Amino acid sequence: MRARAALLALAFLAPAAAIVSPHTSSLGPPPAEAAVSLLVTLDELVQSSSYVVVGTAAEHHSAWEETSSGRRIVTYTRIDVERSIAGEPGSSIWVRTLGGTVENIGQYVSGEAQLTPGSRSMLFLHKEGPLVVVTEMAQGHFPVIADDKGVTRLGPSPDAGALLPRRGPSISAREVLVGATLERGIGAVQEARRSHEKR
């Protein structure tokens, strides 16, 4: 939530930098990095999420929508759930992300999860009223990829924006999950859930 609020505030400081047309090189100045977030721990992701799933992005559609920050483009992507690690989302779930393309206008939001159709990932998801969004934006999105030996591992979200280090001895979720095998990542999430439930 903190990352999403900070990003929205920063993104609207320079809206021209976030809007481009796929038919032209640019409309306005070159895009600028606007997303700045504090790294979150795996425990924080688990506590803040209604669901944790491994799934594949399927159909999606973008539309203009009124948000608390004004009118903007959002994208709804159907995630076909392969495995539910936490919560009961069903066999598929629609996830809303910021940005997308409507006709010849596109909005790109640095720091948001990029759910490309056909891509497989581990996702931390939470409810915002009737909507389901990615917890802590790109920090809750871990693409599932095969390394050069064919081992399935978790990777970082393509654009997490600028991530600030945490104070103290805590380890970020990215440090725990990025590079881990999928099964090891699932085990780490399950362990974090068990630790939270004991408290």
N, C-alpha and C positions, 0 to 999 in steps of 0.2 A: 504494500500500500504506500509506504513512504517513497519507494522508488517511482511508482506510477505518478503520485502527486507532484514530486519534484520534476519529473520529466515533462509533465503537461505544462507546468509553470514555465520551464525553460524553453520548451518547444514553441510556445506562443510569443516569445520575445522576438523571434525572427521567423514569422510564418512564411515569408517568401522563400527562405532557404529550404523549407520542407516540401514545397509544392513544385513538381516538375511534370512535364508532359512526356509521354513515351514517344511522341512524334517530333519533339524538338530537343535540342541539346540541353537547354535549361530555360527556366523562366525566373530570372533574378540572379542573385549572387550564387557562387558555388555553395553546395551544402556544407554546413558547419556541424561539428560534433556538439550536440546540445545535452545529451543524456549524461548525468552524473549521479551515481548511486553508491551507497555504502555496501560493501560485500556482506552478504548474509550467510549465516551458518546453515548446515543441513538441518539442525534442530529447529531453527526458525522457519525454514521452508516447510518442514513437516507440520509444525504447529499451526501455520497459517493456511494450510491447504485442506480443502474439502475432499480432494481426490489426488492420488498419485497413480499415473497410468503409464504403460508402454503402449503406444499406438501409432497408427499411420494416418497422416493427413490425407483426406479424400477431397470431395467437392468443396468449393468455397465460393462466396460471393461478397462483393464490396458494395457499400452504400453510404450516402451522406446521412449523418445522424446528429441530432442535437445532444450534446453532452454537457456536463457541468462546466466545461471550459469553452463552450460554443459549438458551432456547427463544424463537423469534421468528417473525414472518411474513416470508416471502420470496416474490418473484414471478419466475416463469420466463416469458420472452417470446421467441417465435420471431421472429428477424430474417430476412426474405427479402433476400438479398444481391443488390443491383443491380450493384455494382462492388467488387472487392477491390483495395485500394491496397497492402496489405501482407499477407503470409501467404496461406494457402489454406484458407479456412473452408468451402468448398463453396457450394452454392446457398442454404442456409439454416443458421442457427446459433441455438441456444438460449442466452439470456443471463439470468443471475440477478441481480436487484437486491434490495435490502433494502426491506421495507415491502410493503403491499398490503392486501387485504381478504379475510377468511375468514368466511363467514356474516355475522354482524352486528358483527364486530370488525375495525377497521382500524388499521394502524400506518403512520404517515407518518414518513419519515426525511429531514430537511433535509440537503441536500448530496448526495443520491443522484440519479442520472439517472432521469428520468421518461419511460419508453418507452410512450407512449400508442398503442394500436392504430390503425393507419392513418397514423401519423406517419413522416416520412422524415428520416433524419439521417446524419451522419458519426459513426461510433463507433470509438473506440480500445478494443480488447478484449484482455484477457489471461487466461491460465489460472491457476486456483487449484485444483490437483489435477485432479479430473474436471470441475470447473465452469468456465464462462466468465463473467467479470464485466467491468464497464466500468472501464477503467484510471482511477484517481484519481477514481472516482465521477462526479459531474456535470461535472468538468473534462475528461472524455474523451467528452462528449456534445455534439454541435453540430447542432441541428435545421436542416434544409434548408427555407428559406422563400423565397417570392417577394416582392420589394419592390414598391413602388407602380408601378414601371415594368415589372413582370413579370420582372425579372432574378432568377435563382436565387442566393441568398446563404446563408451560414452564420450562424446566430444563436446566442445563448448558451443553455445549458440553463436551464430555468425557475427552478430553485432550487439554486444552487451553494453556499448557506450563506454564512458569512462568510469572505472570502478575504483573507489577509494578503499585503501586497506583499513582493517578494523584495529582498534586498540585492544591491547591485552593478548592473552594466549590463545583465544579461540581461533579455530580453523574454518575457512569459508567452505561452503558447499561445493564450489568449483574445485577447490583443492582436493576435496574428498572424492568427487565423482568423475571429473574430467580425466580420461585415460584409464579409468577402471573398466574391467569387463562388465558387460551388462548384468550378469548374475551377481558379481561383487557389489555393483551399485544398488541392485535391488536389496541385497542383504544389508547394506548400510542404511537404507531407508527403513527397512523393517526393524533394525536395531534401534534407530532413532525413535521410531513409533513406540517400541516397547519401553524405552527409557522414559519417554514422555508420559505414558500410561501409568507408570509406577509412581510418579510424583503426586 
